[in-house]
Amino acid sequence: VLFFQIVHILNMTSAKIVSFLLHPEESLHSLQNRIEFETGISTGNQELLLETGICLDPRKPASQCVIDGVRGWDSYMVYLFDKSKTVYDGPFASRSLSDCVNYIVQDSKIQLPIPQLRKVWAEAVHYVIGLKEDYSRLFQGQRAAMLSLLRYNANLIKMKNNMVSASQQLKAKLEFFHQSIRLDLERYSDQMAYGISSEKMLKAWKEMEEKASQCAQAEDIGYLDEQIMALHTEIVELQKSPYARRQGEVMESLEQRAIDLYKQLKARPPDHAYSDSTDMVKIIVQTVQSQDRVLKELFGHLSKLLGCKQKIIDLLPEIEVALNNIKEADNSVMQMQGKRQREIWHLLKIACTQSSSRSLVSSSLEGTASSPAATWLPQSSSGNAAPHPLSLLAAPEDGENFADMIRENVNYLELFSSILQEVRQEQNSMMVS
């Protein structure tokens, strides 16, 4: 057994209701095509909101419009907005009068028999109640628009907080980068005279400093922050506005007066008496005038809500772009910091290698100069060798030991040459990089 549901769509651009019988498996896209046929609003421009301000999910079936078990099966209303419009002109024409009610409105002083007058006034009361209910439904649509706006605003605030946080982090990293690179440049300049120098590396570091200054542009989100704050203020004012609250008190009062008037008429005996409809027509006219006024205020307020919502929709991509720019600048700063630190450690490696090479060469030269001299050290009177710092080395007793010492010195020189060659290669590679 298939259970069909009825969904009522209130078109907020025309204040008219269209109703559809939903198939259990019908997709939302199918329903939107039917709505487009009835209203002329294209599926791409349709925004369908529940009373809670939640937009219908295109991935779910059309039956999401109706929630079973909470209300009557045919009492749910979905509010249709046209996304291509942000200004809803209004006020719209009131519902049309029935022929008999129009008859007494045209001539309120006409005398009618009591039984006939009861029927006419019953329709008049129904008309007055209908005017009030029309406003109530439109007000509920405006409230759905407000709740939808607040959802968009909550998302905007979340993205704004992420943007501000990312901007502050970038600012802190840039400050650290500038301070550290200035210190590095100062220390580098101090050691150039006696240490290691690379014009290409020095130029690269200065270019890094300039690039970091350009990255600082990404942290400037003041213009977006100002727009968001102004928009937030505007939304708060709309929430505080009296038009954000129900304005149907006058219409409800007129409704009650019409009901009371009808009860008085109903209590009269159905004799051959006649009566006019002056009092009832006054209530009808006042209700129509009251509805015109409150609808004009309602749609003026609704247009402001939709205008704010459109501003948020326009701002969200700009915030996305700002966030991406901040992330790119952040990555760029971190890459430059890492590259500079690797270069500093490379310089440190070269400096240590050079220092080791000098110590090794000095030690080798001392050994070469002093070892042969130990062969011809003068003998003391006692016949023992005089004490010497190199006394631990074996004294060459013959030509073979002397040749070994020469070969050892040659090995030290070859090692020194290879170390110097390695240092030159590292310096060249650093300058190329």
VENMOWO-V372391 format. One record per residue. N is the residue number from 0. RES is the residue in one small letter. SS is DSSP state (h for helix, s for strand, l for the rest). BURIAL is I if it has 24 or more other C-alpha atoms within 12 Angstrom, else O. D_FIRST is the distance of its C-alpha to the first C-alpha in Angstrom with 2 decimals. Layout:
# VENMOWO-V372391
N&RES&SS&BURIAL&D_FIRST ; N&RES&SS&BURIAL&D_FIRST
This chain:
# VENMOWO-V372391
0&v&l&O&0.00 ; 1&l&l&O&3.78 ; 2&f&l&O&6.49 ; 3&f&l&O&9.71 ; 4&q&s&I&13.07 ; 5&i&s&I&16.47 ; 6&v&s&I&19.56 ; 7&h&s&I&23.04 ; 8&i&s&I&25.80 ; 9&l&s&I&29.34 ; 10&n&s&I&31.75 ; 11&m&l&I&34.85 ; 12&t&l&I&37.09 ; 13&s&l&I&36.48 ; 14&a&l&I&35.15 ; 15&k&s&I&32.32 ; 16&i&s&I&28.62 ; 17&v&s&I&25.98 ; 18&s&s&I&22.29 ; 19&f&s&I&19.35 ; 20&l&s&I&15.63 ; 21&l&s&I&14.37 ; 22&h&l&O&11.85 ; 23&p&l&O&10.66 ; 24&e&l&O&13.05 ; 25&e&l&I&15.67 ; 26&s&s&O&19.18 ; 27&l&h&I&21.77 ; 28&h&h&I&24.03 ; 29&s&h&O&21.65 ; 30&l&h&I&21.52 ; 31&q&h&I&25.30 ; 32&n&h&O&25.84 ; 33&r&h&I&24.15 ; 34&i&h&I&26.29 ; 35&e&h&I&29.34 ; 36&f&h&O&28.77 ; 37&e&h&O&28.58 ; 38&t&h&I&31.35 ; 39&g&l&O&33.58 ; 40&i&l&I&33.60 ; 41&s&l&O&33.30 ; 42&t&h&I&30.79 ; 43&g&h&O&33.86 ; 44&n&h&O&35.16 ; 45&q&s&I&32.00 ; 46&e&s&I&31.98 ; 47&l&s&I&28.87 ; 48&l&s&I&29.67 ; 49&l&l&I&27.85 ; 50&e&l&I&29.87 ; 51&t&l&I&31.34 ; 52&g&l&I&32.85 ; 53&i&l&I&30.73 ; 54&c&s&I&30.00 ; 55&l&l&I&26.49 ; 56&d&l&O&26.38 ; 57&p&l&O&25.93 ; 58&r&l&O&24.85 ; 59&k&l&O&21.69 ; 60&p&s&O&18.52 ; 61&a&h&I&18.66 ; 62&s&h&I&16.40 ; 63&q&h&I&19.66 ; 64&c&h&I&20.68 ; 65&v&l&I&18.62 ; 66&i&l&O&19.33 ; 67&d&l&O&17.07 ; 68&g&l&O&19.02 ; 69&v&l&O&22.24 ; 70&r&l&O&21.94 ; 71&g&l&O&19.91 ; 72&w&l&O&16.75 ; 73&d&l&I&18.75 ; 74&s&l&O&22.22 ; 75&y&l&I&22.63 ; 76&m&s&I&25.21 ; 77&v&s&I&26.09 ; 78&y&s&I&29.69 ; 79&l&s&I&30.67 ; 80&f&s&I&34.22 ; 81&d&s&I&36.18 ; 82&k&l&I&37.94 ; 83&s&l&O&40.58 ; 84&k&l&O&41.84 ; 85&t&l&I&43.55 ; 86&v&l&I&44.99 ; 87&y&l&I&42.84 ; 88&d&l&O&45.25 ; 89&g&l&I&43.94 ; 90&p&l&I&44.35 ; 91&f&l&I&41.84 ; 92&a&l&O&42.12 ; 93&s&l&I&40.79 ; 94&r&l&I&37.97 ; 95&s&l&O&39.30 ; 96&l&l&I&40.74 ; 97&s&l&O&39.55 ; 98&d&h&O&42.18 ; 99&c&h&I&43.39 ; 100&v&h&I&43.70 ; 101&n&h&O&45.46 ; 102&y&h&O&47.77 ; 103&i&h&I&49.11 ; 104&v&h&I&49.29 ; 105&q&h&O&51.52 ; 106&d&l&O&53.79 ; 107&s&l&I&53.36 ; 108&k&l&O&56.37 ; 109&i&l&O&55.11 ; 110&q&l&O&55.19 ; 111&l&s&I&52.10 ; 112&p&s&O&51.69 ; 113&i&h&I&50.02 ; 114&p&h&O&46.89 ; 115&q&h&I&46.24 ; 116&l&h&I&47.13 ; 117&r&h&I&44.52 ; 118&k&h&O&41.75 ; 119&v&h&I&43.23 ; 120&w&h&I&43.72 ; 121&a&h&I&40.20 ; 122&e&h&I&38.99 ; 123&a&h&I&41.72 ; 124&v&h&I&40.53 ; 125&h&h&I&36.96 ; 126&y&h&I&38.51 ; 127&v&h&I&40.53 ; 128&i&h&I&37.58 ; 129&g&h&I&35.62 ; 130&l&h&I&38.56 ; 131&k&h&I&38.55 ; 132&e&h&O&34.81 ; 133&d&h&I&35.20 ; 134&y&h&I&37.90 ; 135&s&h&I&35.94 ; 136&r&h&I&33.05 ; 137&l&h&I&35.63 ; 138&f&h&I&37.48 ; 139&q&h&I&34.36 ; 140&g&h&I&34.04 ; 141&q&h&I&37.71 ; 142&r&h&I&37.14 ; 143&a&h&I&34.37 ; 144&a&h&I&36.95 ; 145&m&h&I&39.54 ; 146&l&h&I&37.38 ; 147&s&h&I&36.62 ; 148&l&h&I&40.39 ; 149&l&h&I&41.17 ; 150&r&h&O&38.89 ; 151&y&h&I&40.73 ; 152&n&h&I&44.00 ; 153&a&h&O&43.28 ; 154&n&h&O&42.74 ; 155&l&h&I&45.92 ; 156&i&h&I&47.90 ; 157&k&h&O&46.74 ; 158&m&h&I&47.85 ; 159&k&h&I&51.04 ; 160&n&h&O&51.90 ; 161&n&h&O&51.42 ; 162&m&h&I&53.63 ; 163&v&h&I&56.33 ; 164&s&h&O&56.35 ; 165&a&h&I&56.69 ; 166&s&h&I&59.42 ; 167&q&h&O&61.38 ; 168&q&h&I&61.20 ; 169&l&h&I&62.45 ; 170&k&h&I&65.24 ; 171&a&h&O&66.37 ; 172&k&h&I&66.41 ; 173&l&h&I&68.35 ; 174&e&h&O&70.92 ; 175&f&h&O&71.38 ; 176&f&h&I&71.65 ; 177&h&h&I&74.28 ; 178&q&h&O&76.34 ; 179&s&h&O&76.31 ; 180&i&h&I&77.15 ; 181&r&h&O&80.01 ; 182&l&h&O&81.42 ; 183&d&h&I&81.05 ; 184&l&h&I&82.86 ; 185&e&h&O&85.66 ; 186&r&h&O&86.16 ; 187&y&h&I&86.00 ; 188&s&h&O&88.71 ; 189&d&h&O&90.88 ; 190&q&h&O&90.98 ; 191&m&l&O&91.32 ; 192&a&l&O&95.12 ; 193&y&l&O&95.42 ; 194&g&l&O&91.99 ; 195&i&l&I&89.41 ; 196&s&l&I&88.52 ; 197&s&l&I&85.97 ; 198&e&h&O&85.89 ; 199&k&h&O&82.60 ; 200&m&h&I&80.92 ; 201&l&h&I&82.46 ; 202&k&h&O&81.10 ; 203&a&h&O&77.63 ; 204&w&h&I&77.66 ; 205&k&h&O&78.69 ; 206&e&h&O&75.92 ; 207&m&h&I&73.48 ; 208&e&h&I&74.77 ; 209&e&h&O&74.25 ; 210&k&h&I&70.74 ; 211&a&h&I&69.90 ; 212&s&h&I&71.11 ; 213&q&h&O&68.73 ; 214&c&h&I&65.85 ; 215&a&h&I&66.60 ; 216&q&h&O&65.14 ; 217&a&h&I&61.64 ; 218&e&h&I&62.04 ; 219&d&l&I&62.69 ; 220&i&l&I&59.40 ; 221&g&h&O&61.06 ; 222&y&h&O&59.85 ; 223&l&h&I&56.19 ; 224&d&h&I&56.77 ; 225&e&h&O&58.28 ; 226&q&h&I&55.34 ; 227&i&h&I&52.86 ; 228&m&h&O&54.95 ; 229&a&h&O&55.32 ; 230&l&h&I&51.58 ; 231&h&h&I&50.99 ; 232&t&h&O&53.45 ; 233&e&h&I&51.74 ; 234&i&h&I&48.33 ; 235&v&h&O&49.95 ; 236&e&h&O&51.53 ; 237&l&h&I&48.22 ; 238&q&h&I&46.75 ; 239&k&h&O&49.77 ; 240&s&l&O&49.65 ; 241&p&h&O&49.06 ; 242&y&h&I&46.60 ; 243&a&h&I&44.37 ; 244&r&l&O&43.92 ; 245&r&l&I&42.33 ; 246&q&l&I&44.75 ; 247&g&l&I&43.07 ; 248&e&h&O&45.45 ; 249&v&h&I&47.29 ; 250&m&h&I&44.15 ; 251&e&h&I&42.88 ; 252&s&h&O&46.29 ; 253&l&h&I&46.19 ; 254&e&h&I&42.73 ; 255&q&h&O&44.16 ; 256&r&h&I&47.19 ; 257&a&h&I&45.12 ; 258&i&h&I&43.15 ; 259&d&h&O&46.44 ; 260&l&h&I&48.00 ; 261&y&h&I&45.23 ; 262&k&h&O&45.55 ; 263&q&h&O&49.27 ; 264&l&h&I&48.73 ; 265&k&h&O&46.20 ; 266&a&h&O&48.78 ; 267&r&l&O&51.34 ; 268&p&l&O&51.83 ; 269&p&l&O&50.49 ; 270&d&l&O&53.99 ; 271&h&l&O&55.52 ; 272&a&l&O&56.16 ; 273&y&s&O&55.30 ; 274&s&s&I&54.65 ; 275&d&l&I&54.15 ; 276&s&l&I&51.52 ; 277&t&h&O&53.89 ; 278&d&h&I&52.57 ; 279&m&h&I&48.89 ; 280&v&h&I&49.66 ; 281&k&h&I&51.59 ; 282&i&h&I&48.56 ; 283&i&h&I&46.38 ; 284&v&h&I&49.01 ; 285&q&h&I&49.52 ; 286&t&h&I&45.80 ; 287&v&h&I&45.53 ; 288&q&h&I&48.66 ; 289&s&h&I&47.42 ; 290&q&h&I&44.11 ; 291&d&h&I&46.11 ; 292&r&h&I&48.24 ; 293&v&h&I&45.58 ; 294&l&h&I&43.42 ; 295&k&h&I&46.52 ; 296&e&h&I&47.15 ; 297&l&h&I&43.52 ; 298&f&h&I&43.32 ; 299&g&h&I&46.79 ; 300&h&h&I&45.73 ; 301&l&h&I&42.46 ; 302&s&h&I&44.54 ; 303&k&h&I&46.73 ; 304&l&h&I&43.76 ; 305&l&h&I&42.43 ; 306&g&h&I&45.99 ; 307&c&h&I&46.37 ; 308&k&h&I&43.11 ; 309&q&h&I&44.33 ; 310&k&h&I&47.61 ; 311&i&h&I&45.83 ; 312&i&h&I&43.85 ; 313&d&h&O&47.22 ; 314&l&h&I&48.96 ; 315&l&h&I&46.61 ; 316&p&h&O&47.72 ; 317&e&h&I&51.36 ; 318&i&h&I&50.96 ; 319&e&h&O&49.43 ; 320&v&h&O&52.48 ; 321&a&h&I&54.86 ; 322&l&h&I&53.29 ; 323&n&h&O&53.63 ; 324&n&h&I&57.23 ; 325&i&h&I&58.03 ; 326&k&h&I&56.60 ; 327&e&h&I&58.58 ; 328&a&h&I&61.73 ; 329&d&h&I&61.21 ; 330&n&h&O&60.90 ; 331&s&h&I&63.95 ; 332&v&h&I&66.04 ; 333&m&h&I&65.12 ; 334&q&h&O&65.97 ; 335&m&h&I&69.31 ; 336&q&h&I&70.07 ; 337&g&h&O&69.36 ; 338&k&h&O&71.44 ; 339&r&h&I&74.37 ; 340&q&h&O&74.32 ; 341&r&h&O&74.37 ; 342&e&h&I&77.34 ; 343&i&h&I&79.14 ; 344&w&h&O&78.77 ; 345&h&h&I&79.98 ; 346&l&h&I&83.06 ; 347&l&h&O&83.60 ; 348&k&h&O&83.52 ; 349&i&h&I&86.09 ; 350&a&h&I&88.30 ; 351&c&h&O&88.24 ; 352&t&h&I&89.02 ; 353&q&h&I&91.95 ; 354&s&h&O&93.26 ; 355&s&h&O&93.10 ; 356&s&h&I&94.84 ; 357&r&h&O&97.68 ; 358&s&h&O&98.21 ; 359&l&h&I&98.26 ; 360&v&h&I&100.73 ; 361&s&h&O&102.95 ; 362&s&h&O&103.01 ; 363&s&h&I&103.81 ; 364&l&h&O&106.64 ; 365&e&h&O&108.18 ; 366&g&h&I&108.16 ; 367&t&h&I&109.79 ; 368&a&h&O&112.55 ; 369&s&h&O&113.47 ; 370&s&h&I&113.23 ; 371&p&h&I&116.23 ; 372&a&h&O&118.27 ; 373&a&h&I&117.86 ; 374&t&h&I&119.98 ; 375&w&h&O&122.98 ; 376&l&l&O&122.74 ; 377&p&l&O&126.24 ; 378&q&s&O&127.30 ; 379&s&l&O&128.36 ; 380&s&l&O&131.83 ; 381&s&l&O&130.49 ; 382&g&l&O&129.00 ; 383&n&l&O&125.30 ; 384&a&s&O&122.65 ; 385&a&l&O&122.01 ; 386&p&l&O&118.56 ; 387&h&l&O&115.91 ; 388&p&l&O&112.25 ; 389&l&l&O&111.52 ; 390&s&l&O&113.60 ; 391&l&l&O&110.51 ; 392&l&l&O&110.48 ; 393&a&l&O&112.65 ; 394&a&l&I&115.87 ; 395&p&l&O&116.42 ; 396&e&l&O&119.32 ; 397&d&l&O&119.38 ; 398&g&h&O&118.09 ; 399&e&h&O&114.97 ; 400&n&h&O&113.62 ; 401&f&h&O&114.31 ; 402&a&h&O&112.40 ; 403&d&h&O&109.39 ; 404&m&h&I&109.43 ; 405&i&h&O&109.58 ; 406&r&h&O&106.55 ; 407&e&h&O&104.62 ; 408&n&h&I&105.36 ; 409&v&h&O&104.30 ; 410&n&h&O&100.94 ; 411&y&h&I&100.47 ; 412&l&h&O&101.19 ; 413&e&h&O&98.71 ; 414&l&h&O&96.04 ; 415&f&h&I&96.84 ; 416&s&h&O&96.56 ; 417&s&h&O&93.14 ; 418&i&h&I&91.94 ; 419&l&h&I&93.22 ; 420&q&h&O&91.48 ; 421&e&h&O&88.17 ; 422&v&h&I&88.60 ; 423&r&h&O&89.28 ; 424&q&h&O&86.17 ; 425&e&h&I&84.01 ; 426&q&h&I&85.56 ; 427&n&h&O&84.93 ; 428&s&h&O&81.30 ; 429&m&h&I&80.78 ; 430&m&h&O&82.30 ; 431&v&h&O&80.16 ; 432&s&l&O&76.95
